[in-house]
Amino acid sequence: MENMAYTVKSGKSFDEISGDLEKAVPANNFRLLAVHNVQETLAEKGFEIDSLKIYEVCNAGFAYQAVKSDINVAMFMPCKIVIRPDQDGTLMTLVRPSMIAEMLPDAGLNDLAVEVEKQLKNIIDEIK
């Protein structure tokens, strides 16, 4: 899982991290495309789980470069950040864009993926 994800623990509450992430994403030139409240979605069907949100984020310039390099990268878009409560805080997990470059080795996405990942890690680290 370490190769697939970047996970950071924060001492902040789930709601604090949720609010901070919703502000930090656009402040760092990414767009918040969707927030999936998995807990609410499953509760509608009678299933109970702890708080869980999936944030879909995108930077149009990076997305354009990626799909121009290899249209198959679209299968992995947009980038996702998952938040969930943990003992004494909240976990934030980024699905690492560099993993996509590894899955599409002939696409020439390495440098782009590293840059996107760096910026998304910075957002997570900034709000922790």
GROMACS elastic network, one bead per residue, 0.5 to 0.9 nm:
[ bonds ]
;  ai    aj funct       b0    kb
    1     4     6  0.50773   500
    1     5     6  0.59985   500
    1     6     6  0.87701   500
    2     5     6  0.53131   500
    2     6     6  0.66824   500
    2     7     6  0.82491   500
    3     6     6  0.78633   500
    3    96     6  0.76774   500
    3    98     6  0.88437   500
    3    99     6  0.70280   500
    4    94     6  0.84660   500
    4    95     6  0.60184   500
    4    96     6  0.56558   500
    4    97     6  0.85384   500
    4    98     6  0.83940   500
    4    99     6  0.59213   500
    4   100     6  0.89999   500
    5    93     6  0.62620   500
    5    94     6  0.54583   500
    5    96     6  0.51670   500
    5    97     6  0.89259   500
    5    99     6  0.84181   500
    6    92     6  0.80933   500
    6    93     6  0.54799   500
    6    94     6  0.50882   500
    6    95     6  0.66493   500
    6    96     6  0.63607   500
    6   121     6  0.76361   500
    7    91     6  0.67095   500
    7    92     6  0.55336   500
    7    94     6  0.64111   500
    7    95     6  0.88944   500
    7   124     6  0.89193   500
    8    90     6  0.84171   500
    8    91     6  0.57659   500
    8    92     6  0.53287   500
    8    93     6  0.65364   500
    8    94     6  0.88201   500
    8   124     6  0.74286   500
    8   125     6  0.75412   500
    8   128     6  0.75187   500
    9    12     6  0.87573   500
    9    86     6  0.80009   500
    9    89     6  0.68917   500
    9    90     6  0.57475   500
    9    92     6  0.63514   500
    9    93     6  0.88060   500
    9   128     6  0.71059   500
   10    13     6  0.78842   500
   10    17     6  0.80491   500
   10    86     6  0.89041   500
   10    88     6  0.83607   500
   10    89     6  0.54281   500
   10    90     6  0.52217   500
   10    91     6  0.62826   500
   10    92     6  0.77648   500
   10   127     6  0.82895   500
   11    87     6  0.89624   500
   11    88     6  0.60813   500
   11    90     6  0.64564   500
   11    91     6  0.89419   500
   11   128     6  0.73657   500
   12    15     6  0.81722   500
   12    16     6  0.60409   500
   12    17     6  0.63169   500
   12    88     6  0.80008   500
   12    89     6  0.52296   500
   12    90     6  0.62995   500
   12   128     6  0.71920   500
   13    16     6  0.51339   500
   13    17     6  0.62525   500
   13    18     6  0.85027   500
   13    85     6  0.74008   500
   13    88     6  0.79951   500
   13    89     6  0.53734   500
   13    90     6  0.59855   500
   14    17     6  0.52752   500
   14    18     6  0.60649   500
   14    19     6  0.86896   500
   14    51     6  0.77718   500
   14    52     6  0.88374   500
   14    83     6  0.74336   500
   14    84     6  0.66530   500
   14    85     6  0.57106   500
   14    86     6  0.87708   500
   14    89     6  0.70000   500
   14    90     6  0.54787   500
   14    91     6  0.83956   500
   15    19     6  0.62046   500
   15    20     6  0.85295   500
   16    19     6  0.52315   500
   16    20     6  0.60357   500
   16    21     6  0.84805   500
   17    21     6  0.58870   500
   17    22     6  0.84494   500
   17    83     6  0.79375   500
   17    90     6  0.73178   500
   17    92     6  0.84831   500
   17   127     6  0.70988   500
   17   128     6  0.74748   500
   18    21     6  0.52839   500
   18    22     6  0.62829   500
   18    23     6  0.88698   500
   18    53     6  0.82883   500
   18    83     6  0.75947   500
   19    22     6  0.51853   500
   19    23     6  0.64814   500
   19    24     6  0.87183   500
   20    23     6  0.52434   500
   20    24     6  0.60131   500
   20    25     6  0.86162   500
   20   127     6  0.62553   500
   20   128     6  0.89035   500
   21    24     6  0.50116   500
   21    25     6  0.59786   500
   21    26     6  0.89832   500
   21    55     6  0.87953   500
   21   123     6  0.77388   500
   21   124     6  0.76732   500
   21   127     6  0.69867   500
   22    25     6  0.58472   500
   22    26     6  0.74469   500
   22    32     6  0.71940   500
   22    55     6  0.87588   500
   23    26     6  0.62036   500
   23    27     6  0.64130   500
   23    28     6  0.89815   500
   24    28     6  0.61411   500
   24    29     6  0.89356   500
   24    30     6  0.87207   500
   24   123     6  0.63740   500
   24   124     6  0.85947   500
   24   126     6  0.81753   500
   24   127     6  0.75302   500
   25    28     6  0.53874   500
   25    29     6  0.68003   500
   25    30     6  0.53199   500
   25    31     6  0.63570   500
   25    32     6  0.64613   500
   25    57     6  0.74505   500
   25    58     6  0.89839   500
   25   120     6  0.84219   500
   25   123     6  0.68907   500
   26    29     6  0.51740   500
   26    31     6  0.53772   500
   26    32     6  0.68490   500
   27    30     6  0.73912   500
   27    31     6  0.89859   500
   28    31     6  0.87016   500
   28   119     6  0.79476   500
   28   120     6  0.86935   500
   28   123     6  0.72641   500
   29    58     6  0.87199   500
   29    59     6  0.65793   500
   30    57     6  0.63100   500
   30    58     6  0.52825   500
   30    60     6  0.77965   500
   30   120     6  0.88559   500
   31    56     6  0.84697   500
   31    57     6  0.54952   500
   31    58     6  0.51887   500
   31    59     6  0.61024   500
   31    60     6  0.81249   500
   32    35     6  0.76127   500
   32    55     6  0.71463   500
   32    56     6  0.61020   500
   32    58     6  0.67127   500
   33    55     6  0.77056   500
   33    56     6  0.54495   500
   33    57     6  0.55426   500
   33    58     6  0.69581   500
   33    78     6  0.81859   500
   34    54     6  0.80884   500
   34    55     6  0.59519   500
   34    56     6  0.51763   500
   34    57     6  0.73346   500
   35    53     6  0.66585   500
   35    54     6  0.57419   500
   35    56     6  0.63698   500
   36    39     6  0.87549   500
   36    40     6  0.87226   500
   36    41     6  0.80470   500
   36    52     6  0.83568   500
   36    53     6  0.54345   500
   36    55     6  0.64175   500
   36    56     6  0.81676   500
   37    40     6  0.55244   500
   37    41     6  0.62940   500
   37    42     6  0.87692   500
   37    51     6  0.78644   500
   37    52     6  0.62162   500
   37    54     6  0.67023   500
   37    55     6  0.88333   500
   38    42     6  0.60522   500
   38    43     6  0.83653   500
   38    49     6  0.84725   500
   38    51     6  0.74857   500
   38    52     6  0.54622   500
   38    53     6  0.56396   500
   38    54     6  0.73074   500
   39    42     6  0.54146   500
   39    43     6  0.60670   500
   39    44     6  0.87836   500
   39    47     6  0.83000   500
   39    48     6  0.69655   500
   39    49     6  0.57878   500
   39    50     6  0.64279   500
   39    51     6  0.53935   500
   39    52     6  0.55969   500
   39    53     6  0.74263   500
   40    44     6  0.63115   500
   40    48     6  0.86358   500
   40    49     6  0.89127   500
   40    51     6  0.83536   500
   40    52     6  0.87458   500
   41    44     6  0.54044   500
   41    45     6  0.71945   500
   41    47     6  0.87018   500
   42    45     6  0.53011   500
   42    46     6  0.65056   500
   42    47     6  0.50967   500
   42    48     6  0.66470   500
   42    49     6  0.76720   500
   43    48     6  0.55547   500
   43    49     6  0.78419   500
   44    47     6  0.73736   500
   45    48     6  0.88970   500
   49    52     6  0.79079   500
   50    84     6  0.77088   500
   50    85     6  0.74954   500
   51    83     6  0.83084   500
   51    84     6  0.59142   500
   51    85     6  0.65577   500
   52    82     6  0.73087   500
   52    83     6  0.59360   500
   52    85     6  0.75225   500
   53    81     6  0.83517   500
   53    82     6  0.57638   500
   53    83     6  0.54389   500
   53    84     6  0.67372   500
   54    80     6  0.65703   500
   54    81     6  0.58476   500
   54    83     6  0.65864   500
   55    79     6  0.81466   500
   55    80     6  0.55201   500
   55    81     6  0.50778   500
   55    82     6  0.61641   500
   55    83     6  0.81047   500
   56    77     6  0.84275   500
   56    78     6  0.57435   500
   56    79     6  0.56695   500
   56    81     6  0.66542   500
   56    82     6  0.88628   500
   57    77     6  0.87340   500
   57    78     6  0.58351   500
   57    79     6  0.52938   500
   57    80     6  0.62270   500
   57    81     6  0.77438   500
   58    61     6  0.88304   500
   58    62     6  0.78772   500
   58    63     6  0.69721   500
   58    77     6  0.80093   500
   58    78     6  0.56576   500
   58    79     6  0.62034   500
   58    80     6  0.88266   500
   59    62     6  0.54513   500
   59    63     6  0.60726   500
   59    64     6  0.86085   500
   59    78     6  0.88566   500
   59   116     6  0.85631   500
   60    64     6  0.59640   500
   60    65     6  0.85913   500
   61    64     6  0.51789   500
   61    65     6  0.63545   500
   61    66     6  0.86851   500
   62    65     6  0.51763   500
   62    66     6  0.61640   500
   62    67     6  0.87748   500
   62   112     6  0.72726   500
   62   113     6  0.87149   500
   62   116     6  0.72730   500
   63    66     6  0.50858   500
   63    67     6  0.62440   500
   63    68     6  0.84807   500
   63    73     6  0.89649   500
   63    74     6  0.84847   500
   63    77     6  0.80185   500
   63    78     6  0.81329   500
   64    67     6  0.54583   500
   64    68     6  0.60585   500
   64    69     6  0.85857   500
   65    68     6  0.51929   500
   65    69     6  0.62238   500
   65    70     6  0.88089   500
   65   109     6  0.88171   500
   65   112     6  0.79304   500
   66    69     6  0.51800   500
   66    70     6  0.63418   500
   66    71     6  0.75037   500
   66    73     6  0.65553   500
   66    74     6  0.81106   500
   66   107     6  0.85893   500
   66   109     6  0.68222   500
   66   112     6  0.74857   500
   66   113     6  0.84358   500
   67    70     6  0.50179   500
   67    72     6  0.71479   500
   67    73     6  0.59761   500
   67    74     6  0.63669   500
   68    71     6  0.63603   500
   69    72     6  0.89515   500
   69    73     6  0.83783   500
   69   107     6  0.57712   500
   69   108     6  0.68991   500
   69   109     6  0.71388   500
   70    73     6  0.58734   500
   70    74     6  0.82157   500
   70   104     6  0.82675   500
   70   106     6  0.86522   500
   70   107     6  0.55053   500
   70   108     6  0.83703   500
   70   109     6  0.83934   500
   71    74     6  0.58302   500
   71    75     6  0.83413   500
   72    75     6  0.58328   500
   72    76     6  0.80623   500
   72   104     6  0.81482   500
   73    76     6  0.56025   500
   73    77     6  0.68371   500
   73   100     6  0.72709   500
   73   101     6  0.85578   500
   73   104     6  0.77161   500
   73   107     6  0.86997   500
   74    77     6  0.50707   500
   74    78     6  0.77598   500
   75    78     6  0.85716   500
   76    79     6  0.72640   500
   76    97     6  0.86922   500
   76   100     6  0.71957   500
   77    80     6  0.81151   500
   79    94     6  0.78972   500
   79    95     6  0.68952   500
   79    96     6  0.81517   500
   79    97     6  0.72223   500
   79   120     6  0.89318   500
   80    93     6  0.82866   500
   80    94     6  0.60275   500
   80    95     6  0.57880   500
   80    96     6  0.85683   500
   81    92     6  0.67142   500
   81    93     6  0.54859   500
   81    95     6  0.65041   500
   81   120     6  0.88248   500
   81   124     6  0.88948   500
   82    91     6  0.79728   500
   82    92     6  0.56634   500
   82    93     6  0.50584   500
   82    94     6  0.64790   500
   82    95     6  0.82573   500
   83    90     6  0.67923   500
   83    91     6  0.55711   500
   83    93     6  0.64024   500
   83    94     6  0.89904   500
   84    89     6  0.88044   500
   84    90     6  0.56231   500
   84    91     6  0.53673   500
   84    92     6  0.67988   500
   84    93     6  0.86794   500
   85    88     6  0.80891   500
   85    89     6  0.59625   500
   85    91     6  0.60167   500
   85    92     6  0.88692   500
   86    89     6  0.52512   500
   86    90     6  0.50097   500
   86    91     6  0.60944   500
   87    90     6  0.75219   500
   90   128     6  0.88693   500
   92   124     6  0.71720   500
   92   128     6  0.85724   500
   93    96     6  0.88685   500
   93   124     6  0.85768   500
   94    97     6  0.85048   500
   94   117     6  0.85668   500
   94   120     6  0.77202   500
   94   121     6  0.75854   500
   94   124     6  0.83590   500
   95    98     6  0.88878   500
   95    99     6  0.79431   500
   95   117     6  0.89109   500
   96    99     6  0.55110   500
   96   100     6  0.74653   500
   96   113     6  0.83631   500
   96   114     6  0.89008   500
   96   116     6  0.89378   500
   96   117     6  0.61652   500
   96   120     6  0.89147   500
   96   121     6  0.89756   500
   97   100     6  0.53015   500
   97   101     6  0.69558   500
   97   112     6  0.87820   500
   97   113     6  0.51469   500
   97   114     6  0.70657   500
   97   115     6  0.89022   500
   97   116     6  0.67402   500
   97   117     6  0.55204   500
   98   101     6  0.50894   500
   98   102     6  0.64658   500
   98   103     6  0.88122   500
   98   109     6  0.81736   500
   98   110     6  0.66183   500
   98   111     6  0.86749   500
   98   112     6  0.84451   500
   98   114     6  0.56749   500
   98   115     6  0.88897   500
   98   116     6  0.83460   500
   98   117     6  0.67065   500
   99   102     6  0.50451   500
   99   103     6  0.63405   500
   99   104     6  0.87947   500
   99   113     6  0.81682   500
  100   103     6  0.50199   500
  100   104     6  0.62709   500
  100   105     6  0.85505   500
  100   109     6  0.81321   500
  100   110     6  0.87451   500
  100   113     6  0.75115   500
  101   104     6  0.51270   500
  101   105     6  0.58222   500
  101   106     6  0.85107   500
  101   107     6  0.73258   500
  101   108     6  0.74140   500
  101   109     6  0.51981   500
  101   110     6  0.54168   500
  101   111     6  0.88438   500
  101   112     6  0.86578   500
  101   113     6  0.63844   500
  101   114     6  0.87905   500
  102   105     6  0.52814   500
  102   106     6  0.89871   500
  102   109     6  0.85209   500
  102   110     6  0.77649   500
  103   106     6  0.89683   500
  104   107     6  0.56408   500
  104   108     6  0.80326   500
  104   109     6  0.77980   500
  105   108     6  0.66158   500
  105   109     6  0.76058   500
  105   110     6  0.81786   500
  106   109     6  0.81390   500
  107   110     6  0.83448   500
  108   111     6  0.77529   500
  108   112     6  0.84148   500
  109   112     6  0.53530   500
  109   113     6  0.57935   500
  109   114     6  0.84299   500
  110   113     6  0.52083   500
  110   114     6  0.61026   500
  110   115     6  0.86674   500
  111   114     6  0.51761   500
  111   115     6  0.62830   500
  111   116     6  0.87477   500
  112   115     6  0.51875   500
  112   116     6  0.62316   500
  112   117     6  0.85318   500
  113   116     6  0.51584   500
  113   117     6  0.59824   500
  113   118     6  0.84368   500
  114   117     6  0.51144   500
  114   118     6  0.60288   500
  114   119     6  0.86963   500
  115   118     6  0.50458   500
  115   119     6  0.63103   500
  115   120     6  0.86894   500
  116   119     6  0.52731   500
  116   120     6  0.62309   500
  116   121     6  0.85557   500
  117   120     6  0.51458   500
  117   121     6  0.59577   500
  117   122     6  0.84382   500
  118   121     6  0.51757   500
  118   122     6  0.61575   500
  118   123     6  0.88010   500
  119   122     6  0.50222   500
  119   123     6  0.64372   500
  119   124     6  0.88963   500
  120   123     6  0.50736   500
  120   124     6  0.64522   500
  120   125     6  0.86382   500
  121   124     6  0.50998   500
  121   125     6  0.60173   500
  121   126     6  0.83812   500
  122   126     6  0.58217   500
  122   127     6  0.86785   500
  123   126     6  0.50758   500
  123   127     6  0.65211   500
  123   128     6  0.87841   500
  124   127     6  0.55484   500
  124   128     6  0.62245   500
  125   128     6  0.53542   500
